């Protein structure tokens, strides 16, 4: 592939981060949580809206975590990463758009549509991420991954800014209420996601099937065979397995902060304008710092860059316990922007270089499981602590343990050994086919 075609493929792949980050910003982090608290859950007593939102997040993650490895194995077996990406993106677009129908007191409908939309979002990400080791050169993978996150921050931030303006100036736009403006913002996410998913589907090639079992089994049966073999051979991938457990822990804290920050802020009395505005700040701070982490990884190493991010997240969790005013939320949102994109992008690229290409979607399914199961525990613990204590302050500080122990586990990962094993597996498969 010449340089022009290589750049076109990389840019098209990165644009999907631009597309689906609208869901991450407006739906997961900013508008829907506050809408859920103030409108959909308006009739719920006390902090019950926060509690139900935590359980809603956990349910959506649980469903995704069960599906991820199986779908990944099927996609590897039949060579259908892009088809599965398109299918799940369409599912996410459809149910996210239906959130425009949610009204006062309809928290159950909001939860159901969010869960279905998240299944589409999370399912598509398995196949999106699994394309990374196929389209990026090994020496470029940190850069490509962080570029994707930077474009995601920019795209998600632009649409969130449009939605914030629509919510703030609803009357000047001829809308009937703030509630209607918020509901239309959900529809805008579906439209944005659909339009900007086109480049990856048109320009990024479907990776070749490096290994296909000639057993006469159905794709589903073959997928379970692949998973069984992978579990049986897991000792070959010790470094990859250790990384998954480390990522499982520290990403739990990251994901919980993303999902619970605004509804926690709403609980302690911070207004919707400040909550959404601060998250908009996170998006635009994240653009240069995501790229900076990509450059930092080349100079100090990928793992050391992740350690730095986890240290900042630890400080954020401790400071969150003492948060009481709007400017506190703005300050913490800015700190999150410094490290959020970099920590997640470098985790994705570190995993990607240790993955055998013949099983990329399958292994990224396990990667997705690690993040989803982590995400189940985080919001559920957040919700449980809040339910037992009547306040979510102890919930936020409990996240420190995930960053500390996740970082300690990461120190045990030998990435050079993991890369060596992955390349040996790829060479073995090519030799068998040659």
C-alpha positions, 0 to 999 in steps of 0.5 A, a space after each residue: 500500500 502506497 503512502 497516499 492510500 495508507 493515509 486515506 485508510 488511517 484517516 477513515 478509520 480514525 473518523 469512526 472515533 469522530 462518529 461514535 464519540 457523539 454517543 460517548 459525550 452527549 448520551 453517556 456523559 453529558 446530556 442524558 445523565 442530567 436529563 435522566 435525573 431531572 426529567 425521566 427520573 423526576 418522580 423518583 425519591 432522593 438519590 434514586 435516579 443516580 442509583 437507577 442510572 448506575 444500575 442501567 449502566 451496569 446492565 448495558 455493560 453486562 450484556 455487551 461483555 457476554 456478546 463481545 468474544 463470541 461475536 469477535 470469534 465469528 467475525 475472525 472466522 468468516 472475515 466479517 469485521 466491517 459487516 458486524 461494525 455496520 450492523 451494530 452501529 446501525 443498531 446504536 444509531 436507531 435506539 439512540 435516536 428513539 431517545 427523542 421520545 422519552 418524556 417526564 417520568 419515563 425513566 424505565 423507557 430511557 433506561 431500556 433505550 440507553 441499554 439497547 443503544 449501548 449494545 450497538 455502541 459497544 458491539 461496534 467498538 469491538 470490530 472497530 478496535 480490532 481493525 487497528 492492528 491490521 491497518 496501522 504499521 507497528 511503529 505507528 500504532 500508538 500514534 494512530 490510536 491516539 489520533 483516533 481519540 483526538 478526533 473523537 474528542 473533537 467530533 464529540 466536542 463539536 456536537 456537544 457544543 451544538 447541543 449545549 447551545 441548543 439547550 441554552 438558547 432553546 427559546 431563541 431557536 423556537 423550541 418549546 422547552 429545555 426538555 425538548 432541546 435535550 430530546 432533540 440532542 439525542 436525535 442529533 447523535 443518531 444522525 451524526 453517528 450515521 453520517 460519519 460512519 460512512 468513511 470507515 465502511 467505504 475506505 477501510 478494507 476488510 482484513 484477510 482471513 488468516 485462519 479458517 477452520 475447515 471443520 464444516 461447522 456453522 460460524 457460531 459453532 466454529 466461534 465457540 471452538 475458537 474460544 475454547 482453543 484460545 482458553 486452552 492455549 491461554 498460557 501462550 498469551 500470559 502477558 496479554 492476559 496479565 494486561 487484560 486484568 490490569 486494564 480490567 481494574 484501572 479502566 473500571 475507575 475511568 469508565 465509572 468517572 465518565 458515566 457517573 460524573 454528571 449525575 453525581 454533580 447533579 446530586 450535589 446541586 451543580 446546575 446542568 449548564 455547568 455540568 455540560 459546559 465542564 464536560 465540553 471543556 474535557 473534550 477540547 482539553 482532550 484533543 491536544 493531550 491525546 496527541 501529546 500522550 502518543 508522542 510521550 509514549 515514543 519517548 518514555 514508553 507506553 506503560 510509563 505514560 499510562 502510569 502517569 495518567 493513573 496517578 492523575 486519576 487517583 488525585 481526581 477521585 480524592 478531590 471528587 470527595 470534597 467537590 461542592 461547587 461548580 468551579 470544583 467540577 470545572 477544575 476536575 473536568 479539566 484534569 480528566 481531559 488531560 489524561 482520559 484520551 491518552 490513557 485509553 488510546 495507549 491501552 488500546 495500542 498496547 493491547 493491539 501490538 500483543 494481539 495475533 492478527 489471526 485472532 484480532 477481533 476475538 482478542 479485542 472481544 476479550 479486551 472489550 469484556 475486560 472493559 465491560 466487566 470492569 464497567 459493570 463493577 464500577 457503576 454498580 459499586 458506585 450505586 450500591 455505596 450511594 444507596 447504602 449511605 444516602 450520598 455518593 461522596 464515598 462512592 467517588 473516593 472508592 474508585 482510588 483502589 481501581 487505579 492503584 491496583 490496576 497500575 500495580 498489575 500493569 507493572 507485571 506486564 512484559 510487553 516485549 515478550 507479548 509482542 514476540 509471541 504475537 508475531 510468532 503466531 502470525 508467522 506460524 499461520 502464514 507458514 501454514 497457509 503458504 
